């Protein structure tokens, strides 16, 4: 039986990046917000996604730097890894961020309900707690932000020991000596890079013709070369058929391709994430869901039921925390009647934290040509950059795609693609150039500090004007 009824202006189901962003932004605008979360506020990103994954990648970076310290005249010896310390540090960061988020929600007077939210009639949501008690919430508007779960594939049941997804990998109690990563997308490449740097023998199996599909080919090629130099085996165009655990339980043999197989200690299934509307009770609600499980929305995240919104991984937009943030703010602006601009999903920033890092915004060269643009490109590689040489990271490039002017120079910037050290931290000016529809000569006018890796961005823009420096 329902033991409480509570009225709010906005009821949000799901406390991940999209849900808590909507809650914080809405509360800062004076709205009375209720936020429902069945597990931990912060969602996948904070607890089993972005934050722990990047912490482990940073551990791998430190390990890698120490291994090469002698090149700088620093005697450090061969490093060793205490995985328990790494795991403890990861959890401290998560706990600190989760605690800060909880404090911020409380400070903004967001009412947080612990339990599973299920949509009912007339903008009501029933919250069922772990103890079976229920609370009914009523809202003028309801935002569905239930997130996603890892996709799995036939023949690879997740047991948390021999076969894992990202959820389990980020909490394993030891690093395997050998591993297969099924899936060569962004997440798969991050996991492969991290494990290889820490001593695991890694093989990537990707069914598509190349890893990092969606990345510009020149950028993906740099990653492939770097991975191969570091001993990562990459097999593309190979489907997987299943696995056979060894009787000892210590290893398993994965079958793939045309009768090939490989014995490893761990299989990481990294084939993306599926939306998770399963517990929302959408049948008969008027909220339409497509065949892939995504809630259908318009350009402002409005569902097919009046007053009900959906966002984040629950809808068919890029599954990125920063996109969920913006979707959450867009929804609140719409609720407030502020006529927000729709998000331009073709120009969003992407960041991949493998080594070398990848970051881009806008079209790749292939995408721009497919869209019908006549393009001109400019590429500058890290091996001629002073700062890159100083830090010993000369694998990488900056590539700019621009609309071609009649004189052959670059006009409007269509895409900026980076691969190399700190690429994810350098994308900002490229993202602004693409989204402000700046031209090459406008961007080339601005000064890049020296010596920096960001000079490569400036040099690439300068070359598109028909003149160059280096």
C-alpha positions as a LaTeX table, in Angstrom:
\begin{tabular}{lrrr}
\hline
Residue & $x$ (\AA) & $y$ (\AA) & $z$ (\AA) \\
\hline
Unk1 & 0.00 & 0.00 & 0.00 \\
Unk2 & 1.07 & 3.54 & $-0.67$ \\
Unk3 & 1.99 & 5.18 & 2.60 \\
Unk4 & 2.69 & 8.69 & 1.30 \\
Unk5 & 1.68 & 11.02 & $-1.54$ \\
Unk6 & 3.90 & 13.94 & $-2.43$ \\
Unk7 & 3.41 & 16.72 & $-4.98$ \\
Unk8 & 6.32 & 18.29 & $-6.88$ \\
Unk9 & 6.66 & 20.49 & $-9.93$ \\
Unk10 & 9.10 & 18.07 & $-11.58$ \\
Unk11 & 9.58 & 14.38 & $-10.85$ \\
Unk12 & 12.76 & 12.82 & $-12.26$ \\
Unk13 & 13.23 & 9.06 & $-12.53$ \\
Unk14 & 16.94 & 8.27 & $-12.52$ \\
Unk15 & 19.84 & 9.93 & $-10.72$ \\
Unk16 & 22.59 & 9.62 & $-13.33$ \\
Unk17 & 24.15 & 12.57 & $-15.20$ \\
Unk18 & 20.97 & 13.47 & $-17.09$ \\
Unk19 & 18.70 & 13.13 & $-14.09$ \\
Unk20 & 20.85 & 14.92 & $-11.55$ \\
Unk21 & 21.76 & 17.66 & $-14.05$ \\
Unk22 & 18.06 & 18.34 & $-14.61$ \\
Unk23 & 17.50 & 18.29 & $-10.85$ \\
Unk24 & 20.33 & 20.70 & $-10.02$ \\
Unk25 & 19.61 & 23.05 & $-12.91$ \\
Unk26 & 15.88 & 23.05 & $-12.24$ \\
Unk27 & 16.34 & 23.60 & $-8.54$ \\
Unk28 & 18.67 & 26.52 & $-9.20$ \\
Unk29 & 15.82 & 28.06 & $-11.22$ \\
Unk30 & 13.48 & 27.71 & $-8.24$ \\
Unk31 & 11.57 & 24.57 & $-9.25$ \\
Unk32 & 10.45 & 22.01 & $-6.67$ \\
Unk33 & 12.25 & 18.85 & $-7.78$ \\
Unk34 & 11.93 & 15.21 & $-6.78$ \\
Unk35 & 14.70 & 12.83 & $-7.85$ \\
Unk36 & 14.24 & 9.05 & $-7.73$ \\
Unk37 & 17.23 & 6.70 & $-7.81$ \\
Unk38 & 17.13 & 2.93 & $-7.31$ \\
Unk39 & 20.86 & 2.48 & $-6.66$ \\
Unk40 & 23.32 & 5.35 & $-6.14$ \\
Unk41 & 22.95 & 8.95 & $-7.21$ \\
Unk42 & 25.57 & 9.62 & $-9.87$ \\
Unk43 & 24.58 & 6.70 & $-12.07$ \\
Unk44 & 26.77 & 4.67 & $-14.39$ \\
Unk45 & 29.14 & 7.54 & $-15.13$ \\
Unk46 & 30.21 & 8.09 & $-11.56$ \\
Unk47 & 30.11 & 4.56 & $-10.19$ \\
Unk48 & 30.84 & 2.11 & $-13.04$ \\
Unk49 & 31.72 & 4.29 & $-16.03$ \\
Unk50 & 33.52 & 7.54 & $-16.79$ \\
Unk51 & 35.10 & 8.25 & $-13.42$ \\
Unk52 & 36.48 & 4.82 & $-12.43$ \\
Unk53 & 37.57 & 4.07 & $-16.01$ \\
Unk54 & 39.56 & 7.30 & $-16.27$ \\
Unk55 & 41.10 & 6.75 & $-12.84$ \\
Unk56 & 42.43 & 3.38 & $-13.97$ \\
Unk57 & 43.68 & 4.94 & $-17.22$ \\
Unk58 & 45.53 & 7.52 & $-15.14$ \\
Unk59 & 47.11 & 4.73 & $-13.11$ \\
Unk60 & 48.21 & 3.19 & $-16.41$ \\
Unk61 & 49.66 & 6.54 & $-17.47$ \\
Unk62 & 51.70 & 6.87 & $-14.27$ \\
Unk63 & 52.95 & 3.30 & $-14.67$ \\
Unk64 & 53.91 & 3.96 & $-18.29$ \\
Unk65 & 55.78 & 7.16 & $-17.41$ \\
Unk66 & 57.80 & 5.45 & $-14.68$ \\
Unk67 & 58.77 & 2.65 & $-17.07$ \\
Unk68 & 60.23 & 5.25 & $-19.43$ \\
Unk69 & 61.75 & 7.49 & $-16.75$ \\
Unk70 & 65.30 & 6.50 & $-17.71$ \\
Unk71 & 64.85 & 8.30 & $-21.04$ \\
Unk72 & 64.77 & 11.53 & $-19.02$ \\
Unk73 & 67.77 & 10.59 & $-16.90$ \\
Unk74 & 65.59 & 9.61 & $-13.97$ \\
Unk75 & 66.51 & 6.30 & $-12.35$ \\
Unk76 & 63.37 & 4.64 & $-11.04$ \\
Unk77 & 63.79 & 0.97 & $-11.78$ \\
Unk78 & 61.09 & $-1.35$ & $-13.07$ \\
Unk79 & 57.75 & $-0.32$ & $-11.53$ \\
Unk80 & 55.41 & $-2.72$ & $-9.82$ \\
Unk81 & 51.69 & $-2.36$ & $-9.26$ \\
Unk82 & 49.71 & $-2.81$ & $-6.06$ \\
Unk83 & 46.26 & $-3.28$ & $-7.57$ \\
Unk84 & 44.55 & $-3.06$ & $-4.18$ \\
Unk85 & 45.92 & 0.47 & $-3.71$ \\
Unk86 & 44.72 & 1.39 & $-7.20$ \\
Unk87 & 41.25 & 0.09 & $-6.41$ \\
Unk88 & 41.17 & 1.91 & $-3.08$ \\
Unk89 & 42.18 & 5.20 & $-4.72$ \\
Unk90 & 39.51 & 4.74 & $-7.39$ \\
Unk91 & 36.86 & 4.20 & $-4.72$ \\
Unk92 & 37.99 & 7.23 & $-2.70$ \\
Unk93 & 37.52 & 9.45 & $-5.74$ \\
Unk94 & 34.09 & 7.97 & $-6.43$ \\
Unk95 & 33.03 & 8.35 & $-2.80$ \\
Unk96 & 34.24 & 11.94 & $-2.65$ \\
Unk97 & 32.38 & 12.90 & $-5.81$ \\
Unk98 & 29.25 & 11.02 & $-4.74$ \\
Unk99 & 29.31 & 12.73 & $-1.36$ \\
Unk100 & 29.72 & 16.12 & $-2.99$ \\
Unk101 & 26.81 & 15.43 & $-5.32$ \\
Unk102 & 24.60 & 14.39 & $-2.43$ \\
Unk103 & 25.49 & 17.54 & $-0.53$ \\
Unk104 & 24.78 & 19.71 & $-3.56$ \\
Unk105 & 21.38 & 18.11 & $-4.13$ \\
Unk106 & 20.53 & 18.69 & $-0.48$ \\
Unk107 & 21.74 & 22.28 & $-0.62$ \\
Unk108 & 19.55 & 22.91 & $-3.67$ \\
Unk109 & 16.61 & 21.40 & $-1.76$ \\
Unk110 & 16.10 & 18.56 & $-4.23$ \\
Unk111 & 14.02 & 15.81 & $-2.56$ \\
Unk112 & 15.75 & 12.48 & $-3.20$ \\
Unk113 & 13.73 & 9.26 & $-3.03$ \\
Unk114 & 15.53 & 5.93 & $-2.81$ \\
Unk115 & 13.78 & 3.22 & $-4.80$ \\
Unk116 & 12.53 & 2.14 & $-8.21$ \\
Unk117 & 10.29 & 4.63 & $-9.99$ \\
Unk118 & 7.42 & 3.39 & $-12.15$ \\
Unk119 & 5.28 & 5.67 & $-14.26$ \\
Unk120 & 1.54 & 5.63 & $-13.54$ \\
Unk121 & $-1.44$ & 7.65 & $-14.76$ \\
Unk122 & $-1.76$ & 11.44 & $-14.68$ \\
Unk123 & 1.92 & 12.26 & $-14.20$ \\
Unk124 & 2.26 & 10.14 & $-11.08$ \\
Unk125 & 5.22 & 7.93 & $-10.29$ \\
Unk126 & 5.22 & 5.11 & $-7.76$ \\
Unk127 & 8.49 & 4.67 & $-5.88$ \\
Unk128 & 9.09 & 1.21 & $-4.44$ \\
Unk129 & 11.88 & 0.90 & $-1.90$ \\
Unk130 & 14.05 & $-2.13$ & $-1.21$ \\
Unk131 & 11.90 & $-2.87$ & 1.83 \\
Unk132 & 8.74 & $-3.02$ & $-0.28$ \\
Unk133 & 7.23 & 0.23 & 0.94 \\
Unk134 & 5.92 & 2.57 & $-1.71$ \\
Unk135 & 5.44 & 6.29 & $-2.16$ \\
Unk136 & 3.37 & 7.99 & $-4.84$ \\
Unk137 & 4.75 & 11.18 & $-6.33$ \\
Unk138 & 2.81 & 13.57 & $-8.52$ \\
Unk139 & 4.49 & 16.06 & $-10.82$ \\
Unk140 & 3.44 & 18.72 & $-13.27$ \\
Unk141 & 6.22 & 17.30 & $-15.42$ \\
Unk142 & 7.99 & 13.95 & $-15.36$ \\
Unk143 & 11.52 & 13.37 & $-16.69$ \\
Unk144 & 12.57 & 9.80 & $-17.48$ \\
Unk145 & 16.33 & 9.34 & $-17.07$ \\
Unk146 & 16.68 & 5.64 & $-16.28$ \\
Unk147 & 19.95 & 5.25 & $-18.20$ \\
Unk148 & 21.38 & 2.11 & $-19.76$ \\
Unk149 & 23.01 & $-1.24$ & $-19.04$ \\
Unk150 & 25.85 & $-3.00$ & $-20.88$ \\
Unk151 & 24.84 & $-4.92$ & $-23.98$ \\
Unk152 & 25.73 & $-8.60$ & $-24.06$ \\
Unk153 & 26.13 & $-11.05$ & $-26.92$ \\
Unk154 & 25.09 & $-14.69$ & $-27.36$ \\
Unk155 & 27.61 & $-17.24$ & $-26.18$ \\
Unk156 & 29.13 & $-14.96$ & $-23.56$ \\
Unk157 & 27.11 & $-15.13$ & $-20.37$ \\
Unk158 & 28.45 & $-12.65$ & $-17.84$ \\
Unk159 & 29.79 & $-14.50$ & $-14.80$ \\
Unk160 & 31.93 & $-11.73$ & $-13.30$ \\
Unk161 & 34.97 & $-14.02$ & $-13.31$ \\
Unk162 & 35.92 & $-15.17$ & $-16.81$ \\
Unk163 & 33.50 & $-12.97$ & $-18.73$ \\
Unk164 & 32.79 & $-9.39$ & $-17.66$ \\
Unk165 & 31.33 & $-6.15$ & $-18.92$ \\
Unk166 & 32.49 & $-2.67$ & $-17.95$ \\
Unk167 & 30.41 & $-2.93$ & $-14.76$ \\
Unk168 & 32.51 & $-5.83$ & $-13.44$ \\
Unk169 & 35.88 & $-4.96$ & $-15.03$ \\
Unk170 & 36.18 & $-1.75$ & $-13.06$ \\
Unk171 & 36.08 & $-3.70$ & $-9.79$ \\
Unk172 & 38.09 & $-6.86$ & $-10.56$ \\
Unk173 & 40.34 & $-7.99$ & $-7.73$ \\
Unk174 & 43.40 & $-8.57$ & $-9.90$ \\
Unk175 & 44.66 & $-7.83$ & $-13.38$ \\
Unk176 & 44.64 & $-10.81$ & $-15.76$ \\
Unk177 & 47.80 & $-11.94$ & $-17.53$ \\
Unk178 & 45.85 & $-12.14$ & $-20.80$ \\
Unk179 & 42.54 & $-10.76$ & $-22.00$ \\
Unk180 & 40.32 & $-10.48$ & $-25.04$ \\
Unk181 & 38.31 & $-7.31$ & $-25.49$ \\
Unk182 & 35.28 & $-7.91$ & $-27.69$ \\
Unk183 & 34.51 & $-4.59$ & $-29.33$ \\
Unk184 & 36.91 & $-1.96$ & $-30.65$ \\
Unk185 & 34.82 & 1.12 & $-29.95$ \\
Unk186 & 35.74 & 3.90 & $-27.57$ \\
Unk187 & 35.16 & 1.93 & $-24.36$ \\
Unk188 & 36.84 & $-1.21$ & $-25.67$ \\
Unk189 & 39.92 & 0.74 & $-26.73$ \\
Unk190 & 40.14 & 2.46 & $-23.35$ \\
Unk191 & 40.04 & $-0.88$ & $-21.54$ \\
Unk192 & 42.56 & $-2.46$ & $-23.92$ \\
Unk193 & 44.92 & 0.48 & $-23.54$ \\
Unk194 & 44.70 & 0.47 & $-19.75$ \\
Unk195 & 45.27 & $-3.27$ & $-19.34$ \\
Unk196 & 48.11 & $-3.40$ & $-21.88$ \\
Unk197 & 49.99 & $-0.56$ & $-20.19$ \\
Unk198 & 49.72 & $-2.42$ & $-16.88$ \\
Unk199 & 51.13 & $-5.65$ & $-18.28$ \\
Unk200 & 48.17 & $-7.63$ & $-19.63$ \\
Unk201 & 48.54 & $-9.32$ & $-23.03$ \\
Unk202 & 45.53 & $-7.88$ & $-24.87$ \\
Unk203 & 43.71 & $-8.87$ & $-28.06$ \\
Unk204 & 40.90 & $-6.74$ & $-29.50$ \\
Unk205 & 38.28 & $-8.54$ & $-31.57$ \\
Unk206 & 36.10 & $-6.20$ & $-33.65$ \\
Unk207 & 33.42 & $-7.33$ & $-36.09$ \\
Unk208 & 33.55 & $-4.06$ & $-38.05$ \\
Unk209 & 36.27 & $-3.34$ & $-40.64$ \\
Unk210 & 38.15 & $-0.99$ & $-38.28$ \\
Unk211 & 38.38 & $-0.03$ & $-34.64$ \\
Unk212 & 37.01 & 3.31 & $-33.47$ \\
Unk213 & 34.25 & 3.46 & $-36.11$ \\
Unk214 & 33.08 & 7.05 & $-36.44$ \\
Unk215 & 36.55 & 8.48 & $-35.91$ \\
Unk216 & 38.38 & 10.09 & $-38.78$ \\
Unk217 & 40.51 & 7.45 & $-40.51$ \\
Unk218 & 43.78 & 9.37 & $-40.03$ \\
Unk219 & 43.10 & 9.58 & $-36.29$ \\
Unk220 & 42.13 & 5.92 & $-35.96$ \\
Unk221 & 45.27 & 4.91 & $-37.86$ \\
Unk222 & 47.46 & 6.65 & $-35.26$ \\
Unk223 & 45.77 & 4.71 & $-32.48$ \\
Unk224 & 46.18 & 1.43 & $-34.37$ \\
Unk225 & 49.91 & 2.04 & $-34.87$ \\
Unk226 & 50.39 & 2.96 & $-31.22$ \\
Unk227 & 48.46 & $-0.07$ & $-29.99$ \\
Unk228 & 50.47 & $-2.44$ & $-32.17$ \\
Unk229 & 53.77 & $-0.94$ & $-30.97$ \\
Unk230 & 52.66 & $-1.63$ & $-27.40$ \\
Unk231 & 51.86 & $-5.25$ & $-28.16$ \\
Unk232 & 48.07 & $-5.01$ & $-28.47$ \\
Unk233 & 46.79 & $-7.41$ & $-31.11$ \\
Unk234 & 43.95 & $-5.99$ & $-33.20$ \\
Unk235 & 41.72 & $-8.25$ & $-35.27$ \\
Unk236 & 39.00 & $-6.55$ & $-37.30$ \\
Unk237 & 36.24 & $-8.04$ & $-39.40$ \\
Unk238 & 36.04 & $-11.07$ & $-37.12$ \\
Unk239 & 32.81 & $-12.18$ & $-35.42$ \\
Unk240 & 32.98 & $-14.14$ & $-32.17$ \\
Unk241 & 31.28 & $-17.52$ & $-31.77$ \\
Unk242 & 31.45 & $-18.25$ & $-28.04$ \\
Unk243 & 33.90 & $-19.49$ & $-25.44$ \\
Unk244 & 34.81 & $-22.71$ & $-23.66$ \\
Unk245 & 36.02 & $-22.44$ & $-20.04$ \\
Unk246 & 38.94 & $-24.57$ & $-18.99$ \\
Unk247 & 38.01 & $-27.24$ & $-16.40$ \\
Unk248 & 40.29 & $-25.50$ & $-13.91$ \\
Unk249 & 38.22 & $-22.33$ & $-14.21$ \\
Unk250 & 41.37 & $-20.23$ & $-14.62$ \\
Unk251 & 41.10 & $-19.58$ & $-18.35$ \\
Unk252 & 38.68 & $-19.81$ & $-21.24$ \\
Unk253 & 39.10 & $-20.31$ & $-24.98$ \\
Unk254 & 37.32 & $-17.85$ & $-27.27$ \\
Unk255 & 36.30 & $-18.93$ & $-30.77$ \\
Unk256 & 36.24 & $-16.28$ & $-33.47$ \\
Unk257 & 36.66 & $-15.63$ & $-37.19$ \\
Unk258 & 37.06 & $-18.63$ & $-39.46$ \\
Unk259 & 37.76 & $-21.37$ & $-36.95$ \\
Unk260 & 40.31 & $-19.45$ & $-34.89$ \\
Unk261 & 40.57 & $-19.55$ & $-31.11$ \\
Unk262 & 42.57 & $-18.00$ & $-28.29$ \\
Unk263 & 42.95 & $-18.96$ & $-24.64$ \\
Unk264 & 42.85 & $-16.07$ & $-22.13$ \\
Unk265 & 42.23 & $-15.40$ & $-18.47$ \\
Unk266 & 39.52 & $-12.79$ & $-19.05$ \\
Unk267 & 36.98 & $-11.80$ & $-21.70$ \\
Unk268 & 35.73 & $-8.22$ & $-21.64$ \\
Unk269 & 32.47 & $-7.75$ & $-23.54$ \\
Unk270 & 32.45 & $-4.15$ & $-24.70$ \\
Unk271 & 29.81 & $-3.90$ & $-27.41$ \\
Unk272 & 27.97 & $-0.81$ & $-26.22$ \\
Unk273 & 25.06 & $-0.19$ & $-23.90$ \\
Unk274 & 21.32 & $-0.60$ & $-24.31$ \\
Unk275 & 18.65 & 1.73 & $-22.94$ \\
Unk276 & 17.01 & 0.57 & $-19.73$ \\
Unk277 & 13.29 & 1.44 & $-19.76$ \\
Unk278 & 12.49 & $-2.02$ & $-18.36$ \\
Unk279 & 11.27 & $-0.89$ & $-14.92$ \\
Unk280 & 9.55 & 2.33 & $-15.95$ \\
Unk281 & 6.13 & 0.79 & $-16.65$ \\
Unk282 & 5.76 & 2.44 & $-20.04$ \\
Unk283 & 3.19 & 0.01 & $-21.46$ \\
Unk284 & $-0.06$ & 1.91 & $-21.87$ \\
Unk285 & 1.51 & 5.17 & $-20.69$ \\
Unk286 & 1.42 & 6.85 & $-24.08$ \\
Unk287 & 5.24 & 6.98 & $-24.12$ \\
Unk288 & 6.43 & 5.31 & $-27.32$ \\
Unk289 & 9.50 & 3.06 & $-27.38$ \\
Unk290 & 11.17 & 1.93 & $-30.61$ \\
Unk291 & 12.26 & $-1.59$ & $-31.51$ \\
Unk292 & 15.72 & $-1.03$ & $-30.03$ \\
Unk293 & 14.28 & 0.01 & $-26.67$ \\
Unk294 & 14.90 & 3.75 & $-27.00$ \\
Unk295 & 12.19 & 6.11 & $-25.82$ \\
Unk296 & 11.07 & 8.24 & $-28.75$ \\
Unk297 & 11.39 & 11.99 & $-28.31$ \\
Unk298 & 11.36 & 15.18 & $-30.35$ \\
Unk299 & 14.22 & 17.67 & $-30.65$ \\
Unk300 & 13.56 & 18.98 & $-27.13$ \\
Unk301 & 13.39 & 15.54 & $-25.49$ \\
Unk302 & 9.58 & 15.56 & $-25.25$ \\
Unk303 & 8.06 & 12.09 & $-25.41$ \\
Unk304 & 4.81 & 11.21 & $-27.17$ \\
Unk305 & 2.95 & 11.74 & $-23.86$ \\
Unk306 & 2.29 & 15.33 & $-22.86$ \\
Unk307 & 4.36 & 16.67 & $-20.00$ \\
Unk308 & 6.72 & 13.67 & $-19.97$ \\
Unk309 & 10.33 & 13.96 & $-21.12$ \\
Unk310 & 13.13 & 11.42 & $-21.63$ \\
Unk311 & 16.86 & 12.00 & $-21.93$ \\
Unk312 & 20.35 & 10.54 & $-21.61$ \\
Unk313 & 21.02 & 6.91 & $-22.51$ \\
Unk314 & 17.29 & 6.27 & $-22.58$ \\
Unk315 & 16.98 & 8.02 & $-25.95$ \\
Unk316 & 18.81 & 7.51 & $-29.25$ \\
Unk317 & 21.40 & 10.25 & $-28.82$ \\
Unk318 & 25.15 & 9.85 & $-28.16$ \\
Unk319 & 25.62 & 8.02 & $-24.86$ \\
Unk320 & 27.89 & 10.59 & $-23.25$ \\
Unk321 & 27.57 & 12.12 & $-19.80$ \\
Unk322 & 28.07 & 15.66 & $-21.07$ \\
Unk323 & 25.28 & 15.17 & $-23.60$ \\
Unk324 & 22.97 & 14.01 & $-20.81$ \\
Unk325 & 23.93 & 17.14 & $-18.84$ \\
Unk326 & 22.91 & 19.39 & $-21.73$ \\
Unk327 & 19.72 & 17.42 & $-22.38$ \\
Unk328 & 18.78 & 17.83 & $-18.72$ \\
Unk329 & 19.27 & 21.59 & $-18.91$ \\
Unk330 & 17.39 & 21.78 & $-22.22$ \\
Unk331 & 14.39 & 20.00 & $-20.70$ \\
Unk332 & 14.31 & 22.36 & $-17.72$ \\
Unk333 & 14.46 & 25.38 & $-20.03$ \\
Unk334 & 11.51 & 23.97 & $-21.99$ \\
Unk335 & 9.54 & 23.37 & $-18.79$ \\
Unk336 & 10.22 & 27.00 & $-17.85$ \\
Unk337 & 8.98 & 28.19 & $-21.24$ \\
Unk338 & 12.37 & 29.59 & $-22.28$ \\
Unk339 & 12.30 & 28.23 & $-25.88$ \\
Unk340 & 15.70 & 26.47 & $-25.77$ \\
Unk341 & 17.68 & 25.80 & $-28.91$ \\
Unk342 & 17.73 & 22.12 & $-29.93$ \\
Unk343 & 21.04 & 20.35 & $-29.42$ \\
Unk344 & 23.07 & 19.93 & $-32.62$ \\
Unk345 & 24.22 & 16.35 & $-32.17$ \\
Unk346 & 26.45 & 16.47 & $-35.27$ \\
Unk347 & 28.74 & 19.02 & $-33.61$ \\
Unk348 & 29.14 & 17.70 & $-30.09$ \\
Unk349 & 32.55 & 17.09 & $-28.45$ \\
Unk350 & 33.83 & 13.52 & $-28.25$ \\
Unk351 & 36.65 & 12.36 & $-25.98$ \\
Unk352 & 38.32 & 8.94 & $-25.86$ \\
Unk353 & 40.87 & 8.42 & $-23.10$ \\
Unk354 & 42.97 & 5.56 & $-24.43$ \\
Unk355 & 46.68 & 6.17 & $-25.06$ \\
Unk356 & 47.05 & 8.12 & $-27.28$ \\
Unk357 & 43.96 & 10.17 & $-26.46$ \\
Unk358 & 41.40 & 11.02 & $-29.14$ \\
Unk359 & 39.11 & 14.05 & $-29.26$ \\
Unk360 & 36.99 & 15.53 & $-32.02$ \\
Unk361 & 34.04 & 17.72 & $-32.90$ \\
Unk362 & 32.15 & 18.00 & $-36.15$ \\
Unk363 & 32.48 & 15.94 & $-39.30$ \\
Unk364 & 35.32 & 13.60 & $-40.19$ \\
Unk365 & 36.66 & 13.98 & $-43.71$ \\
Unk366 & 34.64 & 10.97 & $-44.86$ \\
Unk367 & 31.45 & 12.29 & $-43.26$ \\
Unk368 & 31.87 & 15.77 & $-44.74$ \\
Unk369 & 32.34 & 14.37 & $-48.24$ \\
Unk370 & 29.33 & 12.09 & $-47.77$ \\
Unk371 & 27.30 & 15.16 & $-46.78$ \\
Unk372 & 28.17 & 16.72 & $-50.13$ \\
Unk373 & 30.78 & 19.23 & $-49.03$ \\
Unk374 & 33.78 & 20.09 & $-51.16$ \\
Unk375 & 36.48 & 20.02 & $-48.51$ \\
Unk376 & 40.08 & 20.92 & $-47.90$ \\
Unk377 & 42.04 & 19.46 & $-44.99$ \\
Unk378 & 45.13 & 20.32 & $-43.02$ \\
Unk379 & 47.16 & 17.96 & $-40.83$ \\
Unk380 & 50.02 & 18.68 & $-38.48$ \\
Unk381 & 51.79 & 15.84 & $-36.70$ \\
Unk382 & 53.22 & 15.83 & $-33.21$ \\
Unk383 & 56.67 & 14.61 & $-34.27$ \\
Unk384 & 57.65 & 18.16 & $-35.27$ \\
Unk385 & 56.24 & 19.85 & $-32.18$ \\
Unk386 & 58.69 & 21.02 & $-29.50$ \\
Unk387 & 56.43 & 20.35 & $-26.50$ \\
Unk388 & 55.56 & 16.88 & $-27.77$ \\
Unk389 & 59.27 & 16.09 & $-28.07$ \\
Unk390 & 59.94 & 17.44 & $-24.58$ \\
Unk391 & 57.35 & 15.20 & $-22.95$ \\
Unk392 & 58.33 & 12.25 & $-25.16$ \\
Unk393 & 54.87 & 11.89 & $-26.77$ \\
Unk394 & 55.32 & 12.39 & $-30.50$ \\
Unk395 & 52.60 & 10.02 & $-31.73$ \\
Unk396 & 49.66 & 12.08 & $-32.83$ \\
Unk397 & 48.23 & 14.70 & $-35.13$ \\
Unk398 & 45.70 & 17.48 & $-35.48$ \\
Unk399 & 43.45 & 17.39 & $-38.53$ \\
Unk400 & 41.09 & 20.16 & $-39.55$ \\
Unk401 & 38.39 & 19.74 & $-42.19$ \\
Unk402 & 37.08 & 22.93 & $-43.80$ \\
Unk403 & 34.71 & 23.89 & $-46.57$ \\
Unk404 & 36.78 & 24.57 & $-49.68$ \\
Unk405 & 36.69 & 28.08 & $-51.10$ \\
Unk406 & 36.99 & 28.78 & $-54.84$ \\
Unk407 & 40.65 & 29.75 & $-54.36$ \\
Unk408 & 41.39 & 26.43 & $-52.64$ \\
Unk409 & 41.75 & 27.85 & $-49.13$ \\
Unk410 & 39.65 & 26.78 & $-46.16$ \\
Unk411 & 36.38 & 28.46 & $-45.35$ \\
Unk412 & 33.96 & 27.34 & $-42.66$ \\
Unk413 & 35.42 & 24.80 & $-40.23$ \\
Unk414 & 33.50 & 21.52 & $-40.49$ \\
Unk415 & 35.51 & 19.30 & $-38.17$ \\
Unk416 & 38.49 & 19.27 & $-35.81$ \\
Unk417 & 40.11 & 15.94 & $-34.95$ \\
Unk418 & 42.97 & 15.35 & $-32.53$ \\
Unk419 & 44.95 & 12.35 & $-31.38$ \\
Unk420 & 47.86 & 12.51 & $-28.98$ \\
Unk421 & 48.75 & 13.62 & $-25.44$ \\
Unk422 & 46.07 & 15.63 & $-23.64$ \\
Unk423 & 43.88 & 15.73 & $-26.76$ \\
Unk424 & 40.77 & 15.58 & $-24.59$ \\
Unk425 & 41.87 & 18.75 & $-22.78$ \\
Unk426 & 42.75 & 20.60 & $-25.99$ \\
Unk427 & 39.53 & 20.15 & $-27.96$ \\
Unk428 & 37.80 & 23.23 & $-26.51$ \\
Unk429 & 38.93 & 25.72 & $-29.11$ \\
Unk430 & 38.24 & 23.28 & $-31.92$ \\
Unk431 & 34.74 & 22.64 & $-30.59$ \\
Unk432 & 34.07 & 26.38 & $-30.46$ \\
Unk433 & 35.40 & 26.86 & $-34.00$ \\
Unk434 & 33.06 & 24.20 & $-35.37$ \\
Unk435 & 29.99 & 25.35 & $-33.46$ \\
Unk436 & 30.49 & 29.06 & $-34.08$ \\
Unk437 & 30.90 & 28.20 & $-37.78$ \\
Unk438 & 34.19 & 30.08 & $-37.80$ \\
Unk439 & 36.35 & 30.21 & $-40.90$ \\
Unk440 & 39.98 & 29.15 & $-41.10$ \\
Unk441 & 41.29 & 32.71 & $-41.45$ \\
Unk442 & 39.24 & 33.87 & $-38.44$ \\
Unk443 & 40.67 & 31.15 & $-36.20$ \\
Unk444 & 44.20 & 31.47 & $-37.60$ \\
Unk445 & 44.22 & 35.11 & $-36.45$ \\
Unk446 & 44.39 & 34.06 & $-32.80$ \\
Unk447 & 47.66 & 33.37 & $-31.00$ \\
Unk448 & 48.73 & 29.99 & $-29.61$ \\
Unk449 & 51.26 & 30.03 & $-26.74$ \\
Unk450 & 54.70 & 28.54 & $-27.37$ \\
Unk451 & 55.86 & 25.90 & $-26.70$ \\
Unk452 & 52.56 & 24.01 & $-26.50$ \\
Unk453 & 50.93 & 21.12 & $-28.23$ \\
Unk454 & 48.03 & 23.46 & $-29.00$ \\
Unk455 & 50.30 & 25.17 & $-31.54$ \\
Unk456 & 49.46 & 22.29 & $-33.86$ \\
Unk457 & 45.83 & 23.47 & $-33.94$ \\
Unk458 & 46.94 & 26.99 & $-34.83$ \\
Unk459 & 49.37 & 25.74 & $-37.48$ \\
Unk460 & 46.66 & 23.59 & $-39.06$ \\
Unk461 & 44.33 & 26.57 & $-39.27$ \\
Unk462 & 47.09 & 28.79 & $-40.65$ \\
Unk463 & 47.86 & 26.28 & $-43.41$ \\
Unk464 & 44.22 & 26.41 & $-44.53$ \\
Unk465 & 44.60 & 30.13 & $-45.27$ \\
Unk466 & 47.10 & 29.36 & $-48.03$ \\
Unk467 & 50.17 & 30.31 & $-46.02$ \\
Unk468 & 51.99 & 28.45 & $-43.28$ \\
Unk469 & 54.71 & 28.92 & $-40.71$ \\
Unk470 & 56.47 & 25.64 & $-39.96$ \\
\hline
\end{tabular}
